[in-house]
Amino acid sequence: MGATVKDLGVPDGISRHEMAQIYRSVFAQCLSLTRNKHRAEDIAHDTMLKVILIARKTNNVGPLLPYLLAAARTMVIDEHR
């Protein structure tokens, strides 16, 4: 993808603190599913990046945490296929 989460910043309407909390939740789910810290970090980062890009394009993805957790779970499943 080329960009990083830091490059894109925080979507409008979300504080950095909220974004950090969301990342921790996504990472925790990825870690519980992969049981591998490095893979969990990669998947959590990729998930956050995808959702930030979508949020910037659409200006609305609904409640962010449930969407991110579902996206992260899907990415973990896809990686194992």
RAHUQUI-V921471 format. One record per residue. RES is the residue in three letters. SS is DSSP state (H for helix, E for strand, C for the rest). PHI is phi in radians with two decimals (* if undefined). Layout:
res->RES ss->SS phi->PHI
res->RES ss->SS phi->PHI
This chain:
res->MET ss->C phi->*
res->GLY ss->C phi->1.61
res->ALA ss->C phi->-1.50
res->THR ss->C phi->-2.04
res->VAL ss->H phi->-1.06
res->LYS ss->H phi->-1.10
res->ASP ss->H phi->-1.07
res->LEU ss->H phi->-1.45
res->GLY ss->C phi->1.32
res->VAL ss->C phi->-1.76
res->PRO ss->C phi->-1.04
res->ASP ss->C phi->-0.96
res->GLY ss->C phi->1.48
res->ILE ss->C phi->-2.18
res->SER ss->C phi->-1.38
res->ARG ss->H phi->-1.06
res->HIS ss->H phi->-1.10
res->GLU ss->H phi->-1.09
res->MET ss->H phi->-1.11
res->ALA ss->H phi->-1.13
res->GLN ss->H phi->-1.12
res->ILE ss->H phi->-1.10
res->TYR ss->H phi->-1.04
res->ARG ss->H phi->-1.05
res->SER ss->H phi->-1.16
res->VAL ss->H phi->-1.13
res->PHE ss->H phi->-1.06
res->ALA ss->H phi->-1.05
res->GLN ss->H phi->-1.14
res->CYS ss->H phi->-1.08
res->LEU ss->H phi->-1.15
res->SER ss->H phi->-1.18
res->LEU ss->H phi->-1.44
res->THR ss->H phi->-1.65
res->ARG ss->C phi->1.01
res->ASN ss->C phi->-2.47
res->LYS ss->H phi->-1.00
res->HIS ss->H phi->-1.18
res->ARG ss->H phi->-1.15
res->ALA ss->H phi->-1.07
res->GLU ss->H phi->-1.08
res->ASP ss->H phi->-1.08
res->ILE ss->H phi->-1.19
res->ALA ss->H phi->-1.08
res->HIS ss->H phi->-1.08
res->ASP ss->H phi->-1.07
res->THR ss->H phi->-1.11
res->MET ss->H phi->-1.06
res->LEU ss->H phi->-1.08
res->LYS ss->H phi->-1.03
res->VAL ss->H phi->-1.24
res->ILE ss->H phi->-1.10
res->LEU ss->H phi->-1.09
res->ILE ss->H phi->-1.12
res->ALA ss->H phi->-1.07
res->ARG ss->H phi->-1.19
res->LYS ss->H phi->-1.34
res->THR ss->H phi->-1.75
res->ASN ss->C phi->1.13
res->ASN ss->C phi->-2.94
res->VAL ss->C phi->-2.12
res->GLY ss->C phi->1.37
res->PRO ss->C phi->-1.05
res->LEU ss->H phi->-1.21
res->LEU ss->H phi->-1.06
res->PRO ss->H phi->-1.05
res->TYR ss->H phi->-1.11
res->LEU ss->H phi->-1.13
res->LEU ss->H phi->-1.11
res->ALA ss->H phi->-1.15
res->ALA ss->H phi->-1.13
res->ALA ss->H phi->-1.12
res->ARG ss->H phi->-1.06
res->THR ss->H phi->-1.09
res->MET ss->H phi->-1.14
res->VAL ss->H phi->-1.12
res->ILE ss->H phi->-1.08
res->ASP ss->H phi->-1.05
res->GLU ss->H phi->-1.13
res->HIS ss->H phi->-1.49
res->ARG ss->C phi->-1.42
